[in-house]
Amino acid sequence: MKQLLLATLLCSGLAQAAPYEWNYPAPLKLPGANDNGKLVLFDVSHGGTEGNADWVIDGAFSDFADDLVSAGYTVEEYRGRDKNGDGIIQFVDDYTSPSSSNSNANEAVISYAAISHADVLVLAESNRPFTQAELQALEDFVADGKGIFFIADHYNADRNLNSWDSTEVFNGYNRSTLLQFNIGGSYGDLRNPGSASAGWLAQQFGIRFRFNAIDWHTGASGIEPSAQVEGLTDGVGPVLMAGGATLAVTDPSRAKGLVYFSGSDNPSAWSHAVDSGLYFGGTGEGPYVAIAKSGAGKAAFIGDSSPIEDSSPKYKRQDNGNTKSTYPGWTDAGNAAQLALNLVDWLATPESYTHFNSSAHPAGTATPNPMATEELDDPDNGQPWSTPSGGYNPWDTSTFDYGAYGAATGPVSGGGGNTSALSVSEALALPTGTPVTVEGVITQAINGVYALEIEDTAGVSSLYVKLESQYRDAFSPVNNPAVVGETLYVSGTRDNYMSEPSIEYVTDMQLVGAGSGDGDDEGGESGESGTCASPEAVSVSTAYASNQGTALTVVGQVIGGVNDPYALELGDLNNSTSVYVKLESAQRAQFSPANNPAIVGKTLEVAGVRDLYMSYPSLESVSVLTEVGDCP
């Protein structure tokens, strides 16, 4: 009877009648008895969920939010203004179609009235520009003695492929000088003004984000003395940067740096930087973390999300529906956890001084060259990171893929569980053609990389899952042996594969307890040439110490070639330990240093079996060999 009822509900569509979770009331986290009476608002009205980003308080910023709650703060997600009172926030394109009707209909906006109840506003990787009215709302918020925390990323972190990244959005102008960025109307002229002191951020706070892109996983170690920076560096150590930006102080009476590259640091250009990526180095590159005092209010700035985020993303990518990959930075050795908490405490505390111009509140240091020649125009002529494809349009939420923030459809519940999932036995009782979400344990590969088998926990019933191409690397037991034995949620259509009961036309796959994936947020953005290492990837040192015959997925850096084109040497990112990788014939053209010298220094993910090659610890029978982003 239960199975018949479930089949009836699924066929009628009633099983998905509950609104998709991004349409639910915005998440709110409340403190306990230690309530300090202050509220921190995390904005997602202008981004923060695009590409691999998932900067929401119940997703990849949950560690940050939970620690704020533990410190006594109320934490809330901000999605926009519900103008029509229907309980949800609807985005309507008012940028590429800037009619007054669109402007009035767009609810994914910031107004002072809507955010005025907060003490601190967190703007994390906003990827859609602000209107002039929204910038005024932010100014009013600060003028009221409140604080804004700007979290940016490297230049051209154009996660939603709309020609804007957070450095440009926050600065108030695109890097390009093309006429197309003179939007007019409610947005005004958003072309690069060619002056470090121009633009909204510089004019309001005496600082701008640089258009650079830098790696330094060891962590920027030039920590300013606590007494010089309002006590904010107490307990702070070097802060990692994994494809991030720095800032330039243009008015030291209003802005000052907290964390710089020291003389002993050795940062390098991020491997996907569109220009030199690193302009001056050292303190001349400008601060990585900074603060500003603007009248009654305050602001704080950091040029990368990596040291703040965690590995529990909630949503799917809106451009292709793929699992996101974020980095456990909040607990990494180079985390900015203490620094971020210090900054929020400072931002949430009103103070009467208006500038950094006294012994109690010392001035900052102006950045010597606050706008490098390379920052004067966009080398890609204002084009997005890559061309949107597959029908995806960053300005049209109807094109967003299943499970993305803002999409029309997605799982009824997400994160760590799916209450709508059926058991394998229940799914088997449904007729073909029924849409369904099933929970089962992965047992083996079927027909190579093209399908897998799942069974119920009792091991009595099983069915096949046909893998779409985008799922084969992560979920095929051939490519990723570690998934065998894991519990899988899969959404698709009940069908038959190789004459056996199956799930096909898959729209969503995720491992139970894995949220939406782990890893760094770099390298997996649309258009970037690599993705970050898989969650199961281990270090070269771990592989070196493993027993022969162990199936492993390893991440490491190519040191050199071995035995001409037949193998390569893979080292830890600090090169203290290495293993050989025996290359299959199809892999030698791209990955052999003898055939492709440019591969030396690249970070690779390798899935294979621990063995010995030329009497040296190795990985052989390699099934996966891919270049990944420079993840910490």
N, C-alpha and C positions, 0 to 999 in steps of 0.2 A: 504494500500500500504506500509506504514511504517513497519507494522508487517511482511508482506511478505518479504520485503527487509532484515529485521533483521534476520528472519529465514534463508534466503538464505546465509547471511554472516556467521551466526553461524554454519550452516551445512558445509560450505566450509572451516571454520577455519579462515576466513579473519578477524573476529571480534577480534581475538587475535594476529593479525599480528604484531602489535607494539611490540618491544622487551620488555621483562620483565624488571622491573624498575632497578634491580641491574646492568643490562647491559647498562643502559642509561649513558651518560656522568656523571662522578662523581659529586655529589652535591658541590656547591660553594656558599658561603654566603659572600656578599660584604657590607662593612660599608658605611655610608653616608658621610656627609661633614667632619666628625671628623676622617677620615682615617689616621691612624698612620703609614702607609706604611709597616706594619709587617704582616706576614702570619703565621697562625697556621695550621698544617697539622695533621689530625686525621687518623691514619693507620688502615685499615681493611684487609690488605694483609695477616696477620697471625692470624687473629681471631678478636674477638670483636662482633661477631654476632652468636656465637655458644650457644646451649642450650637456657637459658633464657637471655643471654647477647644480647644487641642491641646497642652497643656503637658507633652509627653513628650520624652525625650532624643533620640529619633530622629524627631521631628516639629518642631513650632514652638518648642521649646526646644533644638533641636540646636545652634544657635550658642553658646548659653550652656554647654551640656554640653561641646561640643568645646573651648571655651576653657579650661574647668576641666581637661579632660584634658591640654591643652597645658601647663597650670600644674602638672601632676604628680598630679592627683587621679584616683582611680577613681570612675566615675559609674555608678550603677545605678538602674533603675526599680523602685519598690516597688508591688505590686498587692494585697498582703494576706497572709493565712496559709493555706497549703494544708493544711487540717485533715484531709482524707481521703486525702491522698497521691496524688491522681490527676494531679498536674502542672499543674493549672490553678486559677484562683481563681474561685469561683462566688459571685455576689452573690445573697443571699436577703433579701427585704424583712423587716426586723425593726423597722421604724419604724411603718408604718401597720398592720402585723400583728405586734405585739410579743410573740408567744408565745415561750416558752423554747425550743421546738424550732426556731423561725426564728432566734433569737439564736444557737443552737449551730451551725446550718447555715450562717449567713452567714460567708463567708470573706474578704469585702472589708472587713477590719478591721485596726486597728493594735494591736499588742501590744508591750510593751517587748522581749520576747525576740526578736521578729521584726525590730526595727529597731536593736537594741543594737550591732550590728557597725558601724554608721555613725558618723561624726564629726559630720555635718551632715544634717539632714532638711529638705527643701524642701517646703512645703505651698503649692501654687499653686492659688488659686481653688477651694478645697474647697467643694462645693455640696451636701453631705449632712452633717447634724450628727454630732458625735461622741457616743458613749455616755460615761457617767461613767467606765467602765473604760478607754476609750481616752484620755480626758483625763488619767487617772492615769498611763497609759503615757507620755504626752508629758511629764508632770511628772517621772517617773522618769528619762526620757532626759536632761532638762535637769539634774536633780540629780546625774547621773553626769558632769557637766562638758561635756556635748555642746551643740550649738547648733541652733536651729530658725529657718528663714527663712520668714516668712509673706508671701505675695504675694497681695494682695486686688484688688478692683476697686470700681467705683462701687456705691452702694446699689441694690438691686433688679436686680443682674446675675444674675438667677435663670435661668441658662442652661439648666437642665434642667426648668424649670417645676414645681418641687416645693415652692415657697413659701420657699425658703432661698437666700441668696446668701452669698458668702465673708465679708463683714463680719459677718454674723450668726453663721455657723458658728464663726469665730475668736473673736468676743466671748463665745460660749457661750450666746446667747439670741436669739430672734427679735425683730424690732422690734415685732411685734404683742403686745398684751396679751390676746388672745383665749384662752379656756379650752382650745381645741384644741391649744395649744402647751405645755400641761402634760401631757406625754406619759406621765410616770410610768415605772415599770419601770426598765429599764437607762438610759433617757435622762433621767428626772427632769423637773423643771419648767423649760421653756425659754421662758417668757414674759419679755417685757421687764421688768426689775426697776425701771426708772425712776430709776436712780442710776448715775452715771458710775463710781463705785468698786466697783459690784457686777458680777457676771459673771466667768467664768473668766479671761479674758485680763487684765482689770484686777487681779484678785486675785493672779494669778501673776506679772505683769510690770509692773504699774503703768501700763497704757496700754490704750486701746480704739480700735477703728476707728469713725470717725464714719459716719453714715448719709447722707452727702452725695454729690453727683455733679457733678464739675467738669471743665471743659476749660481747658487752658492749653498750647497746642501749642508756644509759644515756649520754655516750660520754666520750672519753678520755680527761681528764681535766688538765693533766700536760703540760700546754702551756709554752714553753720557753720564757724568756723575749725577746722582740722585738730586743733590741740592740745586743743580743747575736746571733741572727739568721737573720741578714741582713734586719731587719725590716719586715720580712714576717709574723709575728704573729699579726700585727696591726689589730684590729677589729675582731680577731678570738676567738671563744668560744669553748667549748667542742665539739669534733667531734665523732659522733656515729660510732660504728663498729657492723655490723650485719653479723657475719661469715667472719672475715677478718684475715689478717696476720700482724705481725710487722716485723721490720728489725733489723739487727745487724750491728753496726758500727765497722768495722775492722781497719780503718785508720782514726783517728780523724783529721788529717791534710787535709783530702780530703772530709770527710762526717761528718754531724752532724744532730742530731735530732731536730725536731721542736715541736712535740706533743708526749707525753708519757702517760702511765697510772700513775696517781698520787697516793699518799698513801691513799687518800679517795675513789678512784675508786675501784670497786669490779667486775672486769671482770671474766667471766667463760668460760669454754671450750664450743665451738659450739657443739650442740647436735649430729651432725653427724661427729665429728672429728675422724680421724682414729687412733689417739693415745691419749695421755692425753690432747692434744689441747692447753693447757696453761702450759708453762714450768717453769717459775720463778715468773711471776707476777710483778707488779710495773715497775720501770725503768729497772729492770733486764731483762724484756721481750724484751727490745729494743724499739726504736721509732716506732710509728705508721706512722708518716709523717717525712720525712727527705729530705735533699738536699745534693748535692755534687758539688765540683769544680774540674774539671779535665782539667788542663792546661787552654787553652783559653775558653773552653766551660763549660757547667753546666748541672746538672740533678736534678730532683725532684722525690720523691717517696711517694706513699701512698698505704696502704695494703688492701684497700677495695673500691669497686665502689659505694657502697650504699649511702654515703653522697654526691655523685656527680651526680648520674643518676636522670632521671625523669621518669614519668609514661606514656610515649608516644612512646612505641616501634613500629617499622615499619615492621619488618620481622616476619615470622613464624619460628618455630623450625625446624632445618634441619633433625632431626632424626625421628620426628613423625608428623610434620606439625601442631602441637598444637599452640594455642595462647600463646604468651610469657607473663610473669608477671614481671614487673620491679617496683621499689620503687620510690616515689616522693621525693628522698633525697635532691634534690637541694633546695627545699622549706621546708624541715623538720627542726624541732627545732635544730637538731644536724647536720645541713648541713655543707659542706666544701666549699660552694660557694665563700665566700670572700677569703678563704685560696687558693682555686684553681686559682682565678683571680690574687691574689698576686703572686703566683708561676709562672704563665705564664708571668706576667710583668717582673719578675726577670729573667726568662729563656730567654726572648726575648731581654734582655739588655746586650750587650757585655761589659765585664769589664776586665781590664788588669791583675789583680791579679790571681795567679794560684793555691793557696792553702789557707786553713783556718789556718793561722799561724801568725796573727798580731793583734794588739789591735783594728784595724778597722774591721778586719775579724777574730774573735776569733775561735780557734779550737773547735771541737766537743768533745764528751766524748765517749771513747771506750766502747762498750758493754761488760760487765764482762765475760760472757760465750757465745761467738758468735755462737757456734754450739753445741747444746745440744746433749746428747747421743742419744735421740730419732730421731735426724735429720740425723743420719749416714747411715740409710738404710730405704727402703720403707717397711712398715709392710705388704703391699699387693703384695710384690715382683714385683713391676713395672707394675701391672695390671691396666687397666682403671677403672674408678669409677664403671662402670657396663659393661656387655658385650653388644656390639651393637646388635640390633635385628631387625627383620622385613625387612631385606635386606639392612639396612643402613650401610654404610662404610664411616668413617670419612675422608678417603683419596680419595674418589671417588665421585665427585660432581654429577654424573649421578644418584646416589642413594639418593640425598637430596630431601626432600619432597617439595611439592607445596608451593610456597610463601616464601621459605627460601632464604637467601642470597647465591648466587652461584648455586641455583637450575636451572633446565632447564625451568621451568614454574612457573607462578605466576600471580597475578592480574596485569592488565595493569596499574592501578594507585592505590596507597595505602595510608596509613596514616589515613586521615580523610574522604576520599571519594573514590568512584569507578565509573568512568565515563562510564564503560562498562555495568553497571547494568541496567536491564530492570525492568519495573514496573510489579506487579503481573498480571495486565490485559494483558500486552504484552507477558509475559511468558505463560499465559493460551492459547494464540493463536498459540503457537509453537507445532509441532508434538512431540510425545514421542520419546525419544532417542536423543534429541537435547541437546548439552552441553550449559549451560546458567548460568549467574550470575543475581540474582534477588534481588531487594530491596523491603521490605515489613515490616509491623508492626506486631509484635507478639501479637496474641490475646488469645490463649488458648493451653492447652496440648491436644494431641490426643492419645488415647490408652496408657494411663499412661506416662511413661518416653520415649516412643519410637518415638514420633513425636510431632510436634507442628503445629499450623496454623498461616499463615501470610496473611495479607490482604493489599490492597493498602490504601493510606492515606484517600481516599474518603470512604472507608469501603464498596465498591460495590463488588469487586472481591476478592476471597481468594483461597489459595491452601495450601496443607499440605507439611511439610518438614520432611522427615524421618531422625531421628537423629542417626548417628553412635555412638557407645558406648563412644568414647572419647569426644563427645560433650554433653552428657546427663547431667552431673553435672552442667555445666555452662549455658546451654541453655534450658533445659527442664523446663517448668513452674511448674512441680511437684516438682523438686529438687530446683529450684531457682525461686520463684514466682515474684521476682523483674524484671524479663525480660519481663513480660507482659506489653505491651504498648511501648516497646523499638523498634527502627527501626533496622532491621537486613539485612546484606548482606549475601547471601548464594550462593555458586557456586556448581553446581552439574549437574545432568541430568534430563531433563523433563520426568516425568513418572506418574504412577498412584499408589496411596497408599490407600488401603481399598476402591478401586473403585473410588477414588476421585483424581483429578489432584494434582500432587505433584512434589517435587524436591527430588531426591534420589541420591545415590552414591556421597554424599557430600564430596567435597575436601577442602572447606574453609568456615568458618563462622565467622563473626565478627559484633559487634554492631556498628552502626554509631556513630562517635564521641568518641569511646572507643579505637581508634587506634588498637593495638593488645593486649590490656589488661593492668591492673595495678598490683601493689603489689610489694613485695620485690623480688630481684633477687635470693634470697636464698631459698632453700627448693624445688625448682622446677627443679633443674638440673637433668639430666638423672641419674637414679639410687638412688637418694635421696628418703628417705622414705615418705616425705610429700611434699606438695606444699604450697606456701604462701597463705594467706587469699585472698578471692575473692574481687574484687573492691568494691562490695556493702556491705561488712562486716562492722558492726558497733561495737563500744566498748561495754563492759559489762555495763558501766555507762549509755550509751545511751539506751540500752535495759531496764535497771532498771527503767529509767524515762519514758519509752514508755507506751502507754495505753494497757490495756488488749485487746486481739483479734488482735493486730498488728502482721503481718507476718514480721519476721526479720531474717537476717543472722548475726550472732554474732561471734566475735573472742575473746577468753579469755584463761586463764590458769586454769587448774584443781587444786583446792585447797584441795578437799577431797571428801569423799562419804557422801551421805545423805540417811537415811532409808535403810541401807544395800545395796543390789545391784540395787535398783530401781531408784536411781538418783545420780547425782554428783553436786558439787558446782563449779561454774565457776567464776573466779575473773578477774578483770582488771589486766593487766600485772604488775601494781604496787599494786594490791590486795586491793585497797581502797574501791571498791564496788564489790558485787557479786550477782549472780542469781543462782537458782537451775535449773538443766536440768533433766527433767523426761526421763528416758531411756526406749525405746521400748525394748521388750524382745530380739530381735535379736542383740541389741547393748550392752547388759549387760556383755557378756563374755569379750569383748575387752575394753569397756570404763568404766565399774564400778570399782572404786578403791577397792571395796571389793573383786572382782574377779581378778583384775589386778592392784596391788599396783603401778606398774611402770608408770601408766598413770598420777599419781599425779605429777604436775609440767610441764606436757606437754601442749602445746598450741593447742587448738581445734577450728575448725570452726563449728558452729552449725546453721542449718536453722530450724526454727520452729515458733511457735506462742506464743506471750507474754501472760502469764497466771499466776495463783497462784498455788503453790504446797506446801501443809502443811502450808497454809496462808503466804507463802513467795514468792516474785517475781520469776517467773520461765519462762522457755521455754518448751513447750510441743508440742505434735504432730510433733516430730522431724523427718524431712525427710533427712537431711544431717548431718552427724557427722564424721568429718575427722580430723586427726592430721595434723597440718601444720608446716612448718619450723618456726624457731624462727625469725619472722619478727619484725622489729621495729614498 
